[in-house]
Amino acid sequence: MSEEKSESVEKRPTFRFLFLFLLTVTILFSVVIFVTQKNQSPYSSGFNLSDLSEDEILVINQLPEIAISDIKVQHAHKAPAPLEAVFGNHTIADFGANDAGLKQGEFFNFTTRWAGLPDIKVLLSYLEYIGKLPKKVIYVGLPHPHTGAFSHLSLSMEHLPPRLYFFDNHIRKTNNIRRLMRLFGRQIRDHLDWRNIVNVMTNACRPNYGVVSLSDASRSDTSSQNNGNIFFAFISGFGEKTAVDGCPDLHGIDRDGRDLRWTRKSNKTLMRMAEPIQPKVFPGSVDLVVSLMVEIHKFTSSGRKVIFFVPPLYETDRKSQSFDIMSKIVAATRQQGLIVIDDRRREFNGSYFSNTSHPNGKYFADLVSKLTSLK
């Protein structure tokens, strides 16, 4: 009897130790995930970009691409469906409501950095599910064949919030479930990555997320700001302001959804790109791209048009294999009745560009004026 009691006494401390150990590990992991999640997704609760004034932006410095695209998705939940919207990659980031001749709230820019056609289709499917598809015009910007984004045209770059890929009916359900598990697993892994944790604690240039006016966005010289990370907050006093030297200017998303990372003008005189184009591997095939565009075109309805366009680069008359592939894609989709505006070879001067790879509002206003008769 005494032996049984001694065994039970020995088991209790062991069990208690194991319980406390697991509890400590759970709390530690929870704190780490919470800290990194709040810094990598500071707007996870959603933000209605329509609440911004004309000269305000929502700061997005150092945020991962998934968090930036989620800002736009969350906005779609909170705002009425726009009349028109544009989808594509960062080369068309400057397309705004004024260029479309619309009022605030009637146009939105849903572009993400490396969006491929599969990503655009997934995003449109999700907007259709929540009843927020553009009511009149869906603009789809195709990447110029002389940009790095062209190799992503037929690929899913997976820079949208993972939950959206549940609406991808382009692949088998079993494969889609596996992909969702992988994407959510990647998010958890990123939250536990020690490099992200160290960055959160020690990066002096990490901004204070929220709304800032464009006049306050410059940080090129020494500036004062509230501490943006745990370590500097600790050594200088929580709530205090700290001098920060040489940090990049703040950039963000404006109320039209434009990502202002890509729209800043170069200080140098623009020179047309003239370097020879190196051969690139184009994943997929012309037929695959055409089939994806046809799938996206199915979002057309009695009151809604889908318009594809290829924006220009500020370049000389360069030729390449990629250029020929895009020409075949344009020809094949036009034969199937799709509206495709091909501006690769139109002669635009430097006033139509923010920099050599990014057309500005003047180009997009020109594009819209050309399409007026099609709306």
N, C-alpha and C positions, 0 to 999 in steps of 0.2 A: 504493500500500500504506500509506504514511504517512497519507494522507488518511482511509482507512478506520479506522485506529487512532484518529485524533483524533476522528472522529465517534462511535465507541464510547465513548471517554472522556467525551465531552460528554453522552451519553445516560445513563451510569451515575449521575452526580450528580442528574440530573433524575428518574430513576426512584427513587433513594434518597430524594430530597426528597418525592416524591409518596407513597411508602410511609410515611415518617415522619409526614407530614401526615395521611393517612388513619388511621394507627394512633393518633395523638394525638386526633383527632376521635372515633374509636370509643371510646377509653378515657374521654374526657370525657363523652360521651353515656351510657356505661355507669354512670359514677359518679353522674351526675345522676339517672338512672332509679333506681339502687339507693337513693340517699338519699331521694328523694321516695316511692318505693314502700315503704320501711321505715317512713316516717312516716305515709303514708296507709293502709297495710295492715300494722300492726305485728303482727297475729295471723295472718298468711297461712299459717303452718305449722299452724294449727289449735289449738283450745283446748276441752277438755271442761269445759263449765260446771258439770257435776255435781260437779267437784272443789272448787267454792267452798263455803264454809260459809254459814250462814244470814245472817250479817251482813257478807258480802263481796260486792263487785261487780267486774266487769271494766271498767276505765276506757275510755270511748269518746269523750271530749271532742274535738271538732273533726275527727272522722273522717268521710269521705264515706259516704253512705247505702249504697253498694255494699259497702264494707268492713264495715259493721255487719251487713248481712244475711249476708255471707259468714261472719261469726263463728258465726251460727246454723246455717248450712249445714254448716260444718266440725264443729260440735258433733254434728250428726245423724250424721256419719260415725263419730264416736268413741263415741257413747253408744248403748245399746239403744233400739229403737223404743219410744216412749211409748205408754201406753194411750190417752191422749187428748191433743189439741193444738188450738190455736186459730190461725186465719189471718185476716189482715185488715190494716187500717191502724192508725196510732198511737192512735186513739180508744179502742182496747181493749187498750192496752199493759199495763194493770194486772191482767190476768186471770192468776192464778197457781194453783199446785197446791193450796194450802190452800183456795182458793175452790171448786175442783172436788171437794174432799173426798178428795184423793189424796196419796200419799206422794211424797217427793222422787224424781225420775226417772220417775214415772208420768205426768207432764203436762209439756208444753212450749209456750211461747208463740212462734210463728213470725212474729208480726206485723212488718211493715216500715212505714216512715213513710207512704208514699203508695201502698200496694199497690192495684192494680186487680184486677178478677176475672181478666183474662188472666194477670197475674203469679201469682196464687194457683194457677191451674190449672197453670202451668209448674212452680211449686215442688212441688205435689203429684205431678206426673208424675215429677219428679226423685227425690223421696222413694220413690216406687213403684219406680223403676229400681234404687235402691240398697237396697231392702228395708227402708225405715225409715218407711213410712206408719204413722200411729197405728192401733193395733189395734182400738180400740172406738168412739171418737167423734172426728169431725172437726168442730170448730166453725168456722164462717165468719162473721165479723162484717161486715155491710154498713154502709157509711157513712150516718150520719143525713143526710137531705136538706138540713139547714140548716148543714152544715159544708162547707168548701172541698173536702174529699175526695170529696164526692158527684159532682163533675164528673169525677173520675177513675175512676168505677165501671166503665165499659166500656173503659177505656184500659189499655194496657200501659205502666207508668211506668218500666220498665227499670232498677229499682233492685236487682235481683238480680245475682249474679255472671254475667258474660256467658256462661260455659259452660253455664249452666242453660237458656238459651233455645234451645239445640240440641234440647231436648225439647219444643219448642212445635210441635205438629202442627196448630195452628189456622190456620196460613198455609202457603203453598206453599213447597216446599223451597228453590227458587231465591231467593225473597224472604227466607227465614230465613237462608240463607248470607250474603246481602248484609247483613242486620242484624247477624249475628255479626261480620263484618268491621268494620262501623261501630262496634260496641260495644267491640271490642278496640282499634280505632284510637283511640277516645275515651279509653280508659285510657292508652295510650301518650302521647297528646297532653297529658293532664292531668299525667303525670309530667314532661313537658318544658316545661310552662307556667312561665315565669319567676316568676309571682306565687306559685305554690306553692313554688318553690325559695326565694324571699325569705322567705316565711312560715315555712318550716322553719328558716331560719337566724336569724330575728329575733323571732319571736313569744315573748315572755317568759312568756305564760300557757299555752304548750303543755305538757301534762302529761307525766309519766313513765308510759308505758303499762304496764299490768300489773294485778295484783290489789290492791285497797285495801279496808280496812274502812269501813263506813258512818260510824263515829265519826270517821274521818280524812278524810272527803270534803269538809268545809267549807273553802273558801278565800276567803270573803267579806272577811275581814280580812287583814292582812299575815301571811304564812305562809312557812315555809322548806321548800324542796323541792330535790331534785337538779335540775340544769339540764336543761331539756327541749328545748333546741335548740343548734345548733352555735355560733352567735355568742356567746351568753351563757356557754356552757361555756368558750369560748376566753378571753374577757376576765376571767372570774372564777376560772379554774382548773378543769380537768377533774376531775370527781369531787367538787367542792366543792358546798356548798349555798348557795342564793341567796334573799334575801328577795324575795317577789313581792307587790305591792300590788294589791288589788281584783280579783283574777281570779275568774271564775265558779266556783262549787262544782263539784267533780268529780261526774260522773254516769256511769252505766254500765249494764251488763246483769247481772241476778242469775242465780242457778242455774236458775231456771224459764224463763229467756229473756225475762223482763219488761224492757222498756226504761224505765229510771227517769227518763229525760228528761221524760216526760210525766205522771208520777204524783205530783209534788210538790204539796202542798196550798198554796192561796193564803193569804197572811197576812191578806187582807181578808175580811170577811163576804161569803159568796156571795150574789149577787143574781141572780134569774132573768133571763136575757136576754129583752128585750122589743122590741128594735129591729125595725122592719119588714124583711122579707127582700126583698132586691133580686133581680129576675129574673136568672137565670143561663143560659148556654148549656149544654145537656146533650148531649154528643156521643153519636152513635149513636142508639139507639131502645129502646123498651121491649122489643121483640122480641129485639134483640141481647142485652140484659142477661139476659132469660129464657133464651135459648139457652146463654149462658155458665154460668148457674147449673145448667142441666140437665146440661151437660158435667161440671161439678164434682161433681154428684150421682152421676155414674157411678162415682165412687170408693167408693160404697156396696158392701158385700159382705154375706155371710151373718152375719158377726159385727161389722160396722162400720156405723155410722150417720153421715150427713152432716147437720148441723143448721145452718141459717142463722138469724141473728138481727140485728135492728136495735136498737142500744143507744140509750138516751135522752140528751137534753141537759138541762141545768138551764135551762129556758126557760118562758115563758108559752105559752099555747095559740095559737101563731102559725100562720098559713096561708101557703101559697106554691104556685107552680107546681111547684117541685121536690117538695114534699110530696105533691102529687097524682100526680106521676110515680111516686114510690116506692109509693104505694098501689096503683097499677095493676100494678107489678112484683110486689108481695106477693100480690095476688089471682091473677095469672096463674100464678105458680109454685105456689101452693097448689092450683090446679086440676089441675096436673100431678103432684100427689102429693108435692111437696117439703115438708119441715118448715121453716117460717119463723116465728120468734117476733118479733112486732112490738111493741117496747116504746116506740115514739115517744110515745104518749099516756098511758102509765101515770104516775100521780102519785107521783114519787119526791121525797122531801125532800132537803135539802142534805147529809145524812149519807151519801148514796149516791154522792157525787162528790168527786174530788180538786180539781177546778175545774169551771167551767161546761161544758167540752167533754169531760171525761174521767171516766167512771164509775170508782168504786173497787172494791175487793174485795168490799164489802158488796153491791153490785149484782150482781156476777158469781156470788156465792154464792146470791143470790136466783134468778138465771137457772138455775143448775144444779139447785137444788131443784125448780124448776118442770118441769125436763126429766127428772127422775129416772124417771118412769113411762115415758118414751120410750126409755130406754137398754136 
